[in-house]
Amino acid sequence: MNWIDEIRNYTPFNEQEEQDKKVALDYITMFPNILTRDNDFAHMTASSWIVNKDRSKVLMIYHNIYQSWAWTGGHADGEDNMLNVAIREAMEETGIKTVKPIQDTMFSLELLCVNGHVKREQYVSSHIHINVTYLLEADESEELAMKEDENSGVRWIAIEDAIKLSSEENMKVIYSKLNQKLALL
């Protein structure tokens, strides 16, 4: 199934996802370059909620721009397989070598507002990430490594502490939703 159909066929978990799905499909239709950062207003990203085998911990990074403990993820940059994007970003940002999807379909959908910031000495205007999230599993005994240009910490965090450790109020809502969905599996 292609990435647009995956979003079309996705069953929203709550009102946030219902509304974000509608808006996401509108923007995907409106902008032919949504898979690239050439679109200054909105572009596709994929994130991961990476859990250990017994689902008691989540692997998070300390994000340099947001100064917060966060999930892994990044831009599609032209790639149309969002699961591959999520896995690539998870491996790049944490140093893990082996990660597997718990399910091959999207686990979550959200529109994320990104405030203007400086990255690699260039200003990036405020924009929207149309984000799809995948639920992944990794071995917590595997060696971790930072991606120093993006994060300054990588660690396994007790699932119930992930929300408390985030300093981004908008992301606490998302992480809470992910934990609620995880508890239903």
HELIX and SHEET records of a PDB file:
HELIX    1   1 TRP A    3  ASN A    9  1                                   7    
HELIX    2   2 GLU A   15  MET A   30  1                                  16    
HELIX    3   3 MET A   82  THR A   94  1                                  13    
HELIX    4   4 ILE A  159  ASP A  161  5                                   3    
HELIX    5   5 ALA A  162  LEU A  165  1                                   4    
HELIX    6   6 GLU A  169  ALA A  183  1                                  15    
SHEET    1   A 4 SER A  68  ALA A  70  0                                        
SHEET    2   A 4 LYS A  57  HIS A  63 -1                                        
SHEET    3   A 4 ALA A  42  VAL A  51 -1                                        
SHEET    4   A 4 THR A  72  HIS A  75 -1                                        
SHEET    1   B 5 SER A  68  ALA A  70  0                                        
SHEET    2   B 5 LYS A  57  HIS A  63 -1                                        
SHEET    3   B 5 ALA A  42  VAL A  51 -1                                        
SHEET    4   B 5 HIS A 127  ALA A 138  1                                        
SHEET    5   B 5 VAL A  99  PRO A 101 -1                                        
SHEET    1   C 5 SER A  68  ALA A  70  0                                        
SHEET    2   C 5 LYS A  57  HIS A  63 -1                                        
SHEET    3   C 5 ALA A  42  VAL A  51 -1                                        
SHEET    4   C 5 HIS A 127  ALA A 138  1                                        
SHEET    5   C 5 SER A 108  VAL A 114 -1                                        
SHEET    1   D 3 SER A  68  ALA A  70  0                                        
SHEET    2   D 3 LYS A  57  HIS A  63 -1                                        
SHEET    3   D 3 ASN A 151  ALA A 158 -1                                        
SHEET    1   E 2 HIS A 117  LYS A 119  0                                        
SHEET    2   E 2 GLN A 122  VAL A 124 -1                                        
END                                                                             
